[in-house]
Amino acid sequence: MKVLKNYPLKKLNTFRVDVNAKYFALVKSEEEIVNVIKNFSREKIFILGGGANVLFTGDYDGLVVRNLISGIRVIKDTPKNIILEIGSGENWHKLVMYAVKKNWGGIENLVYIPGTVGAAPVQNIAAYGQNFSDVFVSLDAINLKTGEKFIFSKDDCQFEYRNSRFKLRDFGKFFITAVRIQLSKKPKLNISYFETGKTYAKNISLLDELKDIKKPTVKDVAFAVMKIRKKKLPEISNVGTAGSVFKNPVVSRKKYEEIKKIDPDLQCYPVENLRYTKSVEGNFVKIPAGRLLDILGWKGKRFGNVGTFPTQALAVVNYGASPKKILEFMRMMKKVVKDNFAIELEEEILII
């Protein structure tokens, strides 16, 4: 394993910000990460997967470790379910398509999400009616200070909406090496996703995408989701972006009704099935952050070399801006929502 100095990270983060790492290493096994820990115990360490959910605000004064631990294998096979163990450096979309090809259900709605498998439990990804935590079984992780290996159960991970212990109190403490998930051989499809609105979503729904298919399969659902995502979100191979930068806020039912007077098509979602850092006991709902920004005219808004995507006000696009300018733009987004709706948006991406 070779450690490089002053390594450029522009091609390794989807925002394409031009920053360097003091030290940089590629790791392909548990043994290599343990070796890194022994030799760089005095340096701060950042684990970089696909670089799709991070904004580097400047050069990283420490060691950046690129995770390339690969492999997908079946560890349990029953008539109803299959349990997979996946190397944390595997591409998430590749894993979803692998499962779709086998007709195993549970993650087909999470297709086309950029990043690695190891990032999925950190972010607790969710999309189009499916949650990663619903299929999660356990994971292996190594303590970056001691080199000790741990196995984390679902309860251990403390999953919340777009959060986990690895993003909250234990951020930067562990290197996830393997993830285990359970998929169904007799999948129950979730095609309930829809959006309404004349200008915001133009009545997008999975049912509409699948209307010509009598008995849709997990493959049909996956391709329908991909089609919707491609309509709404920027393609990371074409522009610098980390996709949606803020979480959907949880608000009181009263607040929701107030905003609905401005936008009668404003949707809300239940909060009962997910955990949140702040208490949501009582009459609370989740509303789309992108919709709030769209109401305020932020779809396609641009300041200099940074802006929002023309079809999604929540997706920030870098046209050649510095990290500082991107961060300033995000702060403007937060401020305009707070000033107009008294809602504090929370970042979904990691700001390093």
Buried (B, 14 or more C-beta within 10 A) or exposed (E): EEBEEEBEBBEBBBBBBBBBBBBBBBBBBBEBBBBBBEBBEEEEBBBBBBBBBBBBBEBBEBBBBBBBBBEBEEEEEEEEBBBBBBBBBBBBBBBBBBBBEBBBBBBBBBBBBBBBBBBBBBBBBBBBBBBBBBBBBBBBBBBBEEBEBEEBEBEBBBBBBBBBBBBEEBEBBBBBBBBBBBBBBEBEBBBEBBBBBEEBBEEBBBEEBBEEEEEBBBBBBBBBBBBBBEEBBBEBEEBBBBBBBBBBBBBEEEBBEEBBEEBEBBBBEEBEEBEBEEEBEEEBBBBBBBBBBBBBEBBBBEEEBBBBBEBBBBBBBBEEBBBEBBBBBBEBBBEBBEEBBEBEBBEBBBEB
